Amino acid sequence: MNSKKKIIAGVFFLFILCFCIGIKLSLASTLRSERGPETIRMLTIGNSFADNACQYLKEITESVKGYQIIIGNANIGGAALDKHADFIKKSEVDPTFKPYNGKSLKDWLLEEQWDVITIQQVSHKSYKIESYQPYADEIVAYIQKYMPNAKIYIHQTWAYAPDCIRLDEFGITSDQMYKGLKKNYKALSKHYDFPVLNSGDAFHRAYKTNQINLWNDDDRFHANVNGSYLAGCVWFSELFDVSPKEIKYVPAGMPELTANFLRGHADVR
């Protein structure tokens, strides 16, 4: 009799256990269906280089089954770290000061439960180590005050095209600019222990392989379609930890051979 009771009790326990597991899986499935199987909510704090990197990022992400991204853009053309830090201070003193398309950075930070927030230096200061601090510290502290659970990534911007006239004004070459910005972003990453979105590495490697044009013909420092696609593939791969070979999206008019080449150089993890 005791043996029979033990069996019944054991079966009942297994039933309850399976029921609880089922409820948990059902709740998890419901949450996934609300947010998508793999959804990242990302806010960029940068400038036009962040706009370039995100130009095709949504399409790239959604071309891989099960992945989605929501992008917020606290970007201002030509804005360096010191400018963003200055805007934070001005907005705190004057709440009506809203330089980010009618919002303050605080407004942006509180608008969503951001999973990821990116920061970067402006390109023309990226190779100058003295331009990063104390402004990066001020921005990071502000982010962590209002969105402490967000993962902060550092966007490693790219060097200008070798024939960009700005390089003559700077008195450096494209390779020297790349080496400088790479060193500085690496130091910033180490300082905070933040991961890096290695757009600059991908640009350098792709260009050195076959001289592919990645820059806008008008100014030779903003990304063209090739460069924006390459940066977008880098971001997708690093944010979701998925090989860029899985990406199906190709911008209109881009030859598949070119897209294949760029995807192949986007895996810089």
DOTI-50713 format. One record per residue (C-alpha): residue number from 1; x, y, z negated. Coordinates in Angstrom, 2 decimals, padded with zeros to 5 digits, always signed. Each point is the difference from the previous one (the first is absolute). Layout:
num->NUM, east->X, north->Y, up->Z $
...
END
This chain:
num->1, east->+000.00, north->+000.00, up->+000.00 $
num->2, east->+002.79, north->+002.39, up->-000.94 $
num->3, east->+001.74, north->-000.86, up->+003.26 $
num->4, east->-003.14, north->+000.85, up->+001.97 $
num->5, east->-000.34, north->+003.34, up->-001.84 $
num->6, east->+003.61, north->+000.84, up->+000.80 $
num->7, east->-000.58, north->-000.72, up->+003.68 $
num->8, east->-003.14, north->+002.17, up->+000.03 $
num->9, east->+001.83, north->+002.78, up->-001.81 $
num->10, east->+002.90, north->-000.23, up->+002.44 $
num->11, east->-002.32, north->+000.18, up->+003.02 $
num->12, east->-001.81, north->+002.98, up->-001.55 $
num->13, east->+003.31, north->+001.76, up->-000.63 $
num->14, east->+001.10, north->-000.55, up->+003.61 $
num->15, east->-003.35, north->+001.33, up->+001.22 $
num->16, east->+000.34, north->+003.18, up->-002.08 $
num->17, east->+003.63, north->+000.43, up->+001.15 $
num->18, east->-000.93, north->-000.37, up->+003.66 $
num->19, east->-002.93, north->+002.40, up->-000.48 $
num->20, east->+002.28, north->+002.65, up->-001.56 $
num->21, east->+002.60, north->-000.41, up->+002.75 $
num->22, east->-002.76, north->+000.33, up->+002.59 $
num->23, east->-001.24, north->+003.25, up->-001.56 $
num->24, east->+003.56, north->+001.37, up->-000.08 $
num->25, east->+000.61, north->-000.88, up->+003.65 $
num->26, east->-003.36, north->+001.49, up->+000.97 $
num->27, east->+000.84, north->+003.28, up->-001.76 $
num->28, east->+003.43, north->+000.08, up->+001.64 $
num->29, east->-001.59, north->-000.63, up->+003.38 $
num->30, east->-002.50, north->+002.83, up->-000.60 $
num->31, east->+002.81, north->+002.42, up->-000.91 $
num->32, east->+001.96, north->-001.02, up->+003.10 $
num->33, east->-003.04, north->+000.50, up->+002.21 $
num->34, east->-000.47, north->+003.51, up->-001.45 $
num->35, east->+003.62, north->+001.06, up->+000.57 $
num->36, east->+000.91, north->-002.36, up->+002.82 $
num->37, east->+002.22, north->-003.09, up->-000.25 $
num->38, east->+003.20, north->+002.07, up->-000.20 $
num->39, east->-000.70, north->+003.70, up->-000.28 $
num->40, east->+002.46, north->+002.70, up->-001.01 $
num->41, east->-001.05, north->+003.53, up->-000.86 $
num->42, east->+002.96, north->+002.23, up->+000.80 $
num->43, east->+000.67, north->+003.72, up->-000.46 $
num->44, east->+002.92, north->+001.64, up->+001.79 $
num->45, east->+001.62, north->+003.12, up->-001.46 $
num->46, east->+002.20, north->+001.27, up->+002.79 $
num->47, east->-000.10, north->+001.80, up->+003.31 $
num->48, east->-000.29, north->-000.69, up->+003.71 $
num->49, east->+002.39, north->-002.97, up->-000.24 $
num->50, east->-002.52, north->-001.74, up->-002.25 $
num->51, east->-002.67, north->+000.87, up->+002.58 $
num->52, east->+002.19, north->-001.59, up->+002.69 $
num->53, east->+000.50, north->-003.17, up->-002.04 $
num->54, east->-003.74, north->-000.31, up->-000.65 $
num->55, east->-001.14, north->+000.85, up->+003.53 $
num->56, east->-000.71, north->-003.64, up->+000.89 $
num->57, east->+000.20, north->-001.56, up->-003.46 $
num->58, east->-003.75, north->-000.60, up->-000.39 $
num->59, east->-000.27, north->-001.69, up->+003.41 $
num->60, east->+003.17, north->-002.00, up->-000.65 $
num->61, east->-001.30, north->-001.19, up->-003.35 $
num->62, east->-003.47, north->-000.93, up->+001.20 $
num->63, east->+001.44, north->-001.96, up->+002.93 $
num->64, east->+001.24, north->-002.60, up->-002.48 $
num->65, east->-002.92, north->-002.03, up->-001.30 $
num->66, east->-000.87, north->+000.67, up->-003.62 $
num->67, east->+001.91, north->+003.28, up->-000.44 $
num->68, east->-001.33, north->+003.53, up->-000.40 $
num->69, east->+001.42, north->+003.35, up->-001.06 $
num->70, east->-001.59, north->+003.25, up->-001.17 $
num->71, east->+002.25, north->+003.01, up->+000.53 $
num->72, east->-000.08, north->+003.38, up->-001.71 $
num->73, east->+002.28, north->+002.74, up->+001.33 $
num->74, east->+001.37, north->+002.65, up->-002.35 $
num->75, east->+002.34, north->+001.11, up->+002.77 $
num->76, east->+001.07, north->+003.50, up->+000.99 $
num->77, east->+002.13, north->+000.60, up->+003.08 $
num->78, east->+003.62, north->+000.76, up->-000.93 $
num->79, east->-000.63, north->-000.47, up->-003.72 $
num->80, east->+003.08, north->-000.99, up->-001.99 $
num->81, east->+000.01, north->-001.48, up->-003.50 $
num->82, east->+000.56, north->+003.45, up->-001.51 $
num->83, east->-003.06, north->+001.36, up->+001.82 $
num->84, east->-002.26, north->-002.79, up->-001.29 $
num->85, east->+001.38, north->+000.55, up->-003.52 $
num->86, east->-000.67, north->+003.74, up->+000.33 $
num->87, east->-003.56, north->-000.64, up->+001.20 $
num->88, east->-000.62, north->-002.19, up->-003.07 $
num->89, east->+001.01, north->+002.86, up->-002.30 $
num->90, east->-002.06, north->+002.57, up->+001.90 $
num->91, east->-003.10, north->-002.21, up->-000.05 $
num->92, east->+000.33, north->-000.54, up->-003.74 $
num->93, east->+000.14, north->+003.78, up->-000.59 $
num->94, east->-002.69, north->+000.79, up->+002.57 $
num->95, east->-002.55, north->-002.83, up->+000.54 $
num->96, east->-001.31, north->+001.77, up->+003.11 $
num->97, east->+003.37, north->-000.52, up->+001.72 $
num->98, east->-000.65, north->-003.04, up->+002.18 $
num->99, east->+002.62, north->-000.24, up->+002.75 $
num->100, east->-000.71, north->-003.60, up->+001.07 $
num->101, east->-002.87, north->+000.48, up->+002.45 $
num->102, east->-002.10, north->+001.71, up->-002.66 $
num->103, east->+001.16, north->-002.25, up->-002.84 $
num->104, east->+002.68, north->+000.13, up->-002.65 $
num->105, east->+002.32, north->-002.94, up->-000.53 $
num->106, east->-001.89, north->-000.70, up->-003.22 $
num->107, east->-003.23, north->-000.19, up->+002.04 $
num->108, east->+001.62, north->-002.51, up->+002.32 $
num->109, east->+001.41, north->-002.10, up->-002.83 $
num->110, east->-003.40, north->-000.24, up->-001.70 $
num->111, east->-001.97, north->-000.63, up->+003.20 $
num->112, east->+000.67, north->-003.77, up->+000.14 $
num->113, east->+001.48, north->-002.77, up->-002.08 $
num->114, east->+003.13, north->+000.07, up->+002.14 $
num->115, east->+002.01, north->-003.23, up->+000.15 $
num->116, east->+002.96, north->+001.64, up->+001.72 $
num->117, east->+001.32, north->+003.56, up->+000.12 $
num->118, east->+002.92, north->+000.99, up->+002.23 $
num->119, east->+002.46, north->+002.85, up->-000.40 $
num->120, east->+002.78, north->+001.23, up->+002.28 $
num->121, east->+002.39, north->+002.83, up->+000.68 $
num->122, east->-000.48, north->+002.24, up->+003.02 $
num->123, east->+002.17, north->-001.17, up->+002.89 $
num->124, east->+002.25, north->+003.06, up->+000.28 $
num->125, east->+001.00, north->-000.36, up->-003.68 $
num->126, east->+000.03, north->-003.78, up->-000.15 $
num->127, east->+003.79, north->-000.27, up->+000.41 $
num->128, east->+000.65, north->+002.57, up->-002.77 $
num->129, east->+000.11, north->-001.71, up->-003.40 $
num->130, east->-000.29, north->+003.31, up->-001.89 $
num->131, east->-003.46, north->+000.60, up->+001.52 $
num->132, east->-001.71, north->-002.91, up->-001.80 $
num->133, east->+000.10, north->+000.92, up->-003.67 $
num->134, east->-001.56, north->+001.16, up->-002.25 $
num->135, east->-002.94, north->+000.09, up->+002.43 $
num->136, east->-000.38, north->-003.76, up->+000.45 $
num->137, east->-000.09, north->-000.43, up->-003.78 $
num->138, east->-002.73, north->+002.62, up->-000.30 $
num->139, east->-002.13, north->-001.60, up->+002.71 $
num->140, east->+000.44, north->-003.53, up->-001.38 $
num->141, east->-000.93, north->+001.18, up->-003.51 $
num->142, east->-003.13, north->+001.67, up->+001.39 $
num->143, east->-001.02, north->-003.12, up->+001.89 $
num->144, east->+000.52, north->-002.19, up->-003.05 $
num->145, east->-002.01, north->+002.40, up->-002.17 $
num->146, east->-003.13, north->-000.25, up->+002.13 $
num->147, east->+000.43, north->-003.35, up->+001.76 $
num->148, east->+002.22, north->-002.11, up->-002.30 $
num->149, east->-000.93, north->-003.34, up->+001.53 $
num->150, east->+000.89, north->+000.93, up->+003.57 $
num->151, east->+003.14, north->-001.50, up->+001.49 $
num->152, east->+002.27, north->+002.74, up->+001.32 $
num->153, east->+001.93, north->-000.62, up->+003.21 $
num->154, east->+002.75, north->+002.15, up->+001.44 $
num->155, east->-000.35, north->+000.70, up->+003.70 $
num->156, east->+003.44, north->-000.14, up->+001.58 $
num->157, east->-000.37, north->+002.42, up->+002.90 $
num->158, east->+002.02, north->-000.30, up->+003.22 $
num->159, east->+002.91, north->+001.87, up->+001.50 $
num->160, east->-000.51, north->+002.28, up->+003.00 $
num->161, east->+000.68, north->-001.10, up->+003.57 $
num->162, east->+003.71, north->+000.32, up->+000.95 $
num->163, east->-000.85, north->+002.78, up->+002.47 $
num->164, east->-002.13, north->+002.06, up->-002.44 $
num->165, east->+001.24, north->+003.60, up->+000.01 $
num->166, east->-000.67, north->+000.29, up->-003.73 $
num->167, east->+002.96, north->-002.27, up->-000.65 $
num->168, east->+002.32, north->+002.59, up->+001.54 $
num->169, east->-001.45, north->+002.58, up->-002.41 $
num->170, east->+000.60, north->-002.41, up->-002.91 $
num->171, east->+003.53, north->-000.75, up->+001.20 $
num->172, east->-000.53, north->-003.77, up->-000.20 $
num->173, east->-000.72, north->-002.93, up->+002.32 $
num->174, east->-003.04, north->-002.26, up->-000.05 $
num->175, east->+002.10, north->-002.80, up->-001.53 $
num->176, east->+001.25, north->+002.34, up->-002.74 $
num->177, east->-003.54, north->+001.09, up->-000.75 $
num->178, east->-001.10, north->-003.62, up->-000.23 $
num->179, east->+002.84, north->-000.97, up->-002.31 $
num->180, east->-000.74, north->+002.97, up->-002.27 $
num->181, east->-003.75, north->-000.53, up->-000.27 $
num->182, east->+000.42, north->-003.76, up->-000.45 $
num->183, east->+002.38, north->+000.58, up->-002.92 $
num->184, east->-002.30, north->+002.60, up->-001.57 $
num->185, east->-003.18, north->-002.02, up->+000.27 $
num->186, east->+001.81, north->-003.03, up->-001.40 $
num->187, east->+001.15, north->+002.07, up->-002.98 $
num->188, east->-003.55, north->+001.29, up->-000.53 $
num->189, east->-001.36, north->-003.53, up->+000.13 $
num->190, east->+002.57, north->-001.20, up->-002.51 $
num->191, east->-000.70, north->+002.95, up->-002.31 $
num->192, east->-003.66, north->-000.98, up->-000.37 $
num->193, east->+000.15, north->-003.66, up->+001.02 $
num->194, east->-002.52, north->+000.77, up->+002.75 $
num->195, east->-000.20, north->-001.99, up->+003.26 $
num->196, east->+000.85, north->+001.67, up->+003.31 $
num->197, east->-001.91, north->+000.12, up->+003.28 $
num->198, east->+003.01, north->-000.27, up->+002.30 $
num->199, east->-001.12, north->+001.90, up->+003.08 $
num->200, east->+003.44, north->+001.56, up->+000.43 $
num->201, east->+001.76, north->-003.37, up->+000.06 $
num->202, east->-002.43, north->-001.29, up->+002.64 $
num->203, east->+000.52, north->+003.08, up->+002.21 $
num->204, east->+003.78, north->-000.31, up->-000.27 $
num->205, east->+000.05, north->-003.70, up->+000.77 $
num->206, east->-002.46, north->+000.19, up->+002.89 $
num->207, east->+001.80, north->+002.91, up->+001.66 $
num->208, east->+003.43, north->-001.58, up->-000.40 $
num->209, east->-001.25, north->-003.21, up->+001.59 $
num->210, east->-001.08, north->+001.40, up->+003.37 $
num->211, east->-000.23, north->+003.83, up->-000.21 $
num->212, east->-003.81, north->-000.13, up->-000.08 $
num->213, east->-001.57, north->+003.45, up->-000.23 $
num->214, east->-001.76, north->+000.38, up->-003.37 $
num->215, east->-000.25, north->+003.81, up->-000.16 $
num->216, east->-002.36, north->+002.60, up->+001.38 $
num->217, east->+001.39, north->+001.61, up->+003.15 $
num->218, east->-001.06, north->+003.48, up->-001.16 $
num->219, east->+002.16, north->+000.20, up->-003.13 $
num->220, east->+001.97, north->-003.31, up->-000.18 $
num->221, east->-000.64, north->-000.51, up->-003.73 $
num->222, east->-003.67, north->-000.87, up->-000.39 $
num->223, east->-000.92, north->-003.54, up->+000.98 $
num->224, east->-001.53, north->-000.71, up->+003.38 $
num->225, east->-002.40, north->-002.91, up->+000.62 $
num->226, east->+002.85, north->-002.52, up->-000.24 $
num->227, east->+001.34, north->+001.50, up->-003.22 $
num->228, east->-003.42, north->+000.31, up->-001.63 $
num->229, east->-000.82, north->-003.59, up->+000.87 $
num->230, east->+003.36, north->-001.20, up->-001.33 $
num->231, east->-000.43, north->+001.89, up->-003.28 $
num->232, east->-003.57, north->-001.25, up->-000.35 $
num->233, east->+001.16, north->-003.59, up->+000.46 $
num->234, east->+002.68, north->+000.54, up->-002.66 $
num->235, east->-002.52, north->+001.39, up->-002.46 $
num->236, east->-002.49, north->-002.81, up->+000.59 $
num->237, east->+002.66, north->-002.67, up->-000.40 $
num->238, east->+001.43, north->+001.46, up->-003.19 $
num->239, east->-003.31, north->+000.97, up->-001.63 $
num->240, east->-001.66, north->-003.37, up->+000.57 $
num->241, east->+003.12, north->-002.20, up->+000.11 $
num->242, east->-001.06, north->-001.40, up->+003.36 $
num->243, east->+002.23, north->-000.56, up->+003.01 $
num->244, east->-000.53, north->+002.67, up->+002.70 $
num->245, east->-000.16, north->-002.89, up->+002.46 $
num->246, east->-003.58, north->-000.49, up->-001.23 $
num->247, east->-001.05, north->+003.42, up->+001.32 $
num->248, east->-002.35, north->-000.16, up->+002.99 $
num->249, east->-000.66, north->+003.68, up->+000.60 $
num->250, east->+001.83, north->+001.77, up->+002.82 $
num->251, east->-000.56, north->+003.73, up->+000.76 $
num->252, east->-001.72, north->+000.72, up->+003.30 $
num->253, east->+002.48, north->+000.13, up->+002.87 $
num->254, east->+002.88, north->-001.61, up->-001.91 $
num->255, east->+001.45, north->-002.99, up->+001.88 $
num->256, east->-000.21, north->-003.24, up->-001.98 $
num->257, east->+003.75, north->-000.46, up->+000.46 $
num->258, east->+000.63, north->+003.34, up->-001.76 $
num->259, east->-002.44, north->-000.83, up->-002.80 $
num->260, east->+001.70, north->-003.37, up->-000.48 $
num->261, east->+003.39, north->+001.67, up->-000.23 $
num->262, east->-001.20, north->+002.56, up->-002.54 $
num->263, east->-001.73, north->-002.59, up->-002.16 $
num->264, east->+003.19, north->-002.03, up->+000.06 $
num->265, east->+001.94, north->+002.96, up->-001.46 $
num->266, east->-002.65, north->+000.87, up->-002.60 $
num->267, east->+000.89, north->-002.79, up->-002.40 $
num->268, east->+002.61, north->+001.76, up->-002.15 $
num->269, east->-000.98, north->-001.59, up->-003.32 $
END
